Amino acid sequence: MRGKKVWFSLLVAVVVLVMSACSSSSSGDGKKDGKTVLRFATWDSGNILKVQQEIAKEFEKENKDVKVQVEAYGDGFDQKIAASFGAKNPPDVMYMWDFSTYNQSLEPLDTYVQKDSEIKMDDFYDGLFNYSKVDGKLYGMPAGFSTMVVYYNKKLFDQYKIPYPQAGWTWDDFKEIARKLTDKSKKQYGFSVTSEPDTYDLQGLVWSNGGSFISDDGTKIDGVMNSSETVEAIQTYGDMVKEGIAVLTGGKNQQSASDIFKANKLGMLISGIWPIQGYKDAKVDFGTAMIPSFGSKPVKGLISSSSISIAKDSKQKDLAWKFVKFYSSEKAIKMRTADLPVRKSIVQETKVMEDPLYKPFYTMLENATNTPAFLLNKNWNEVNRNLSAAINAVMRGQDAKPLFDKAVKESEKYVDK
C-alpha cells in the first residue's frame, strides 16, 4: 500500500531499461495458450503477493477463457508503471495511488460504475473515493487503506499509573501524558517525531486544527499554508521536541520509532496499520487510540490508500473492468487479510470494529473527509519541496511562522491562479 508521494524525473531514461520487465510473455494478439491475457501489476511481494495470485486464480475459475498475468514490480513499481505508460504498453489493470501524476494515463471509471448495478458503491466508505478522484472523475476502486492512529505502550502507562487514552482527549492531554512518560536518564520519551517527516503524514494533524497546506480548490496557498491554524498544528510537534518530551527518530544515526517502542522506551507514536503485527510478534503490550483533538475542533482523518485502476491504453477495458469489479467484491476482499476491509458489509460481518486495536482505524476513516494536497494541484511536487524544508526546520527547533511564510513566497509561482 502506498501512502507516500514519490516522484521520478528521469522517465525517458528508464523506459528502455524496464520495459522488458513490464512486457507480457503472451503473443502479440494478447493470447496465450488460446486464452485472453489480462495483465495485472502490483507493488506487493511475499505473502501479500501470493494472496493476489490466488485472487487471480479465482477470477480465472469464473472466466475460463482468461489468463491473469500478475506482474510483481516490487519497490520499482513507480518507475516501471511510468515507463509502461510512456511506451504505450501498460498493464491492463494495476494498483495505483498517485492519481495526480498518472490520471491522464488511466481510464475514468464513472461510466462503468453507472452502468453496473452490481457494484454497490454505497457499501464502500465514502472517504476512500477522495483519494482516487481527480477533477471529479473516478480513476480507481478502493483496494486497501490505513488511517493514522496513536499507538500507546500499556506497560509504561501502567507503570506511571496513567489512564489509557479515551475518545475525546486533546493535544493538551497528550502533551501532559508525554511529559509524565519522559525520563531522559533512561532515554525514555513520551512521543516520537520523525526528524524529516513526509508532509503527507502531517495533513490530518493540520486539518484537525482547521488548517490546510492548500485551498480546497488547489489554487491558493498564501493565507492557507501559512495560516495560524496550520502553523500552530506543526508547531505542536516542534515544541514537544524542544521541550524534550518527544524524541526525533528515523534520521541519520537515529533509531526508528518502532524499535524504541518495542524496547518499552517510548510511550506513544502515531502510525498506520503497518507495524501492528510486528508489535504483536514482539509481544509489546500496546493499544491504539484516535488522534487527539485541538480543543473542541473535530478530529480529521488522513488515509493512506491503494486502489485498482485500468490503463487508458488497455485494449480490453471491459474485461479489465470485470477484474476490477471482482477485486472489489466481497469474496476477494475477504481473501486480502493483510488489508483492512474497505466495504461496510464485510466490516460488519467480520466484526473487526469490535476489536479495540482496529476500531480507531475505522473511527478515523469515518472522519476522513478531506482531500490530500497532492491531488489538488498538479504542481504539488514543486510546492512540497519548499514546504518539506520548512517543516524539517521546525522539527529541528526553529519557529514555524517565518519558515512557512518563506515557503509560501517561494512556492506561489507554482500554484494556479
N, C-alpha and C positions, 0 to 999 in steps of 0.2 A: 504494500500500500504506500502510495506516495502522498505526502502532505507537504513536502518541501519544494521550493522553487529552484530548479536547476536550469541553467542556460548554457547553450552551446553556440559558439560563433563561427566555428570552422566547419560548417555543414558541407560545403563543396569538397573540402579536402578529405572528408571521411566517407563520402558516398561510395567511391570505388572500393575502398578497403573493406567496408562492412556489408556491401550488398550480397556478397557470396554467402554470408551468414543469414541473410534475410530470404534468400531465394528458395523457391519451392523445388522439391525433387520430382514434382509431377511433370507431366508432359505439357507442351506449350498451350494446349487447349483446356488446361485446368482439370484434366482427368488423370486418375491413377488407378490401375487395375480395374478400369471400367467404371470407377466411381468419381463423382464430382468432389474435388478437393477444396475444402474451406480452410483457409489459413487463419490461425488464432495466435496472436502474440501476447506474451505475458512477461512481467519483470520478476516473477516469483521463482523460487528454487526449492530444493529439498522436499520436505513432506507436503508443503503447500502446493508445489508444482504437481506432485503426484495426485492430489485431490482434483486439480484442474484437468489432468489427463483422464481421470475417472469420469469426470463430468462430460468430457468429450466423448468417451466411450458410451455413456448413457444416451447422449444425443444421437450417436450413430445407430444405437439399437432401435431408436424410434424413426430413424431416417436411413434405411438400409442402403440407399444409393449414394451416401455421403461419407467421405473420409475427412475427419477433422485433423488437420496438421497443426499440432501445438508447437509453437516456436518460442523457446525459452531464451530471452535476451539477457536476463540477469541484470547485473549492475550497468551494463551497456545499453539498457533499454532506450534511453532518450536519444543517444547517438544513432542507434540502429533504426529506430522508428522515424527519426528525422531524415535519415539517409533514404529510407524506403519511400517516403513521401516525395523527396526530391527527385528520385529516379522513376517516379510513377509506377512503382512496383510494391505497393504496401500490402501487408496482410489484410484480409477481408475484414477481420474483427480484431480488436486489440483492447488491452487495458489502457486507461487514459486518465490523466489528472490535469494536465497542463492545457486546458482548453483555450486560454487566451493566445497561446502560441500556435496551436495546431488546428483551431476550429475551421480554418479555410480548407484544410485537407480532410475534414470529416463530413459525413453525411448528416444533415439535420434529421432528427428522429420524430419530429412533431407529426408529420403526415402518417407515419407508420403507427404511432400511438393512437391517433384519431381514428384510424381505420380498423384497429384491433380491439375488439370488445372484450377480449380475454385477459388483457394485461393488468387490469385492476390497479390503476395508478394511485388511487386513494389509499391503497394498502401500504404504500411507501411513505416514509417520513418526509414531509414537505421540505424541510431544511436541506435535505440532501441534494435537491434539484437546484438550489442556489449555487452549487459548486460545479454543475455540469451544463450551465446555460451561458451563452454569450449573446448579448443584444436581444435577449428574449427568446432565443432559439435553443432547443434542447439538443445536445450533442452526445449525451451518454446516459445510460441507465445505471443507477446505483448498484455497486457490487459489494463494497465494504466501506467501513468508516471507523473512525475513532474520534471521540471528543477528548478534551483535556480535563483532568480532574486532579485533586490533591491526594497524593499518597501520604499516609502518616504511619509512623512507626509506633505500634501499640506498646512495645516494650518500654520505649522511652517515655511515652505518655503515662504509662502506669508507674514507672519509676519516679516521676516527678509529680504524681498524683494530679495530672491534668485531664479533665474530662475530654472524651473524644469529640471531634468536630460535629456540630449539628447543623441541619438546614437553617439558613438564616444568619449564619455567622458572617462577620465583616472583616475587612482588611485590618481594622484596628484590633479585633480579636486575634487575628492571625499573627500580627506583629508581636502582641503581648505573649502569645504562646511561644513564638520563636525565641523571644528573649529568655523565657524560663528554661527552654531546652538547650540553650547555648552555654557551653563550658569550654572556653578556649584552652584551658590547661589540659583538657582531654582531647583536644582537636575535634570537638563535638559542636555541631551547629544546628540551629533551628530550621534553616531553609537553605536551599541551593539556588544560585542564579548562574545561568550559563554565561561564560565570560564574553562570548561573541554570539549572542542569540540570533536565531533566524527570526527576522521581523514578522514572518507569517505567524509564528507561535505566540506572539505578543498581542495579536489583534483582539482576542477575546477579552484580555485584560483592559485594553483601551476602550473597546465597545462598552464594557460594563461600567465605565466611568462617564459614558456619554460622549466619548471622543471617537476619532477615526483617523486613519492615515490619509484618506482621500474622500472627497464628497461622494454621495451615493450615485451621482451620475458620471463620476470619473473625470470631471473637468476642473476640479479645484482642489488645491492643497493649502494655499495661504488661508489662515484662519481656521483650518481643519487639522492638518498635521501638527501645526504649532499652537493649537488652541490650549487653553488652560486645562481642559479635561484630558487631552492626550498627554500633555507634558506631565501632569500630576500622576497619571497612571504609570508611566515609565519611570518617573522619579521615585515611585514607591519601591521599586526593585533596587534602584541605585542607592537609596537611603538605607535600606536594610543591609546592603554590603558595607556602606560607610560606617554604620553603627556596629558592624561586626556580628550581627545576628544571622547573616547569610554568608555563605562561602561561595566564591567563584569556582566553577567546575568546568571541565571539558576543554580547557585551553592547554597550551604548551606547558608541560611539567605539572599539570593539574589532574587530579583524579576525576573519574566520571562520577556524577551524582549517584548512579545506581550502585557503584562499588562502595561508596561511603554509606549509602542506605543499607546495603546488605551487611555492612560491618557494624550496624547499630550505632553509627556516629552521626546520623542525620535524621532530624525529626520529621521534616516534610519536604516533599518535592512535587513538582507539577509535571505530569506527563500524560501520554495517551495510553492505549491498551497494551502497547507492545511489551513492556517489561513485566507484566503481571505474572506470566508463567515462570519467568526466571526468579522472581521473588518467592513464588510458591516452592520452586525446586530448591532454593537456598534456605527454605524454612524460616523466612523472615515473618515475624508476627506483624501484619500490617492491615490497614483498612484503607478505604477510599472515601472521598467526600466531594461535594460540589465545590466549585471555586467560590471564594468569599465574595461578598458584595461591597461596594462603596456606599456605605450607609443604606439609604432606602432605595437606591437606584437598582433596577433589575439586572441580575447577572446575565451576561450574554455568552452563549456557547460558540466555540470555534471547532470546525470539523476538519479532520484530515481524511480525505475521501479517495476512493477509487471507483471508476465507472467502466462500463463496457461500451465501446464505440464502434462505428462502421466507417471504413475508409470511403471517401468520396469517389476514389478511383477503382473501388471494387467492381468487378464485372458480374457479381451475383448478389446484389444487395437484398433481394427478397429472401434468399437463403441465409444471408448474414443476419437479417432481422430475426429470422426464425431461431437462429442460435442465440442471439442476444436475448430474445424472449425466454428461451429455455434456461439460459444462465440466470435470468431474473426470476425464475419460477421457484415455488416453494421447495420442490424436490432438490434443485441444485443448491439453493441457499442452505438447506439442512445438511448437505454434504460438506459445505465450507465451514467446518467447525472452528477454524482459526480466525474467522471474521465474526464480528457482531452482526446478528441478523438485521437486514435493512427493511424487512416487511413487518408491519404491526401484528399481523395474524400469527407469524412464527414466534415473535416475542411473547405473545400471549400463550401460545401452545407450549413453548419450552419453559415458560415461567422464569426466563432469565432476569426479569425485573425484580423477582423475589429474592435474588441473591444480592446481599448488601454490597458485595465487591463490584458488581456490574450495574446496579441501579443508578449510581451517579452519572455513568456514561450516557444513559438514556435521558436522565433529567436534564443534563447539559445539551443533549441533542434537541430536546423539545424547546430549549431556549436559544437554539441556533437559527436565527432569522436573518442575520446579516450576510452580505456577500463580500468575500475577501478582496483586498485591493488589487491583486494581480489580474482578477477577472474584470476589473472596471476600466482599465486603461491599457492600451497596447504597448505603451512605453514604460510600463511599471518597472521593468528591469533597470532602466537608467535612473529613475526616481529612487528606487530601492537602494542603489549603491550609496547615495548620499544619506538616506535615512538610516541605513545599517551602520555607517560610520558614526553618525550621531549617537545612536543607541549604544554602540560599543564603548564610546567615550563616557556615557552616563554610567555604565556598569563599572568603569574604572574610577569613578568618583567625581566626574565633572557635572556641572549643573545642566539640566536638560533644556531649559528655555532658550538660551542663546544658541545652543547646538541645533535645536530644531528650527529656529529662525534661519540659521545658515543653510540647513538642509533644504528648506523651502525656497530660499533665494536661488540656490544652485540648481534646483530641480524644476522651477516653474516653466522653463523653456521646453520641457518635455511633455507638459500637460496640455491637452487640447483645450481650447478656449470656446 
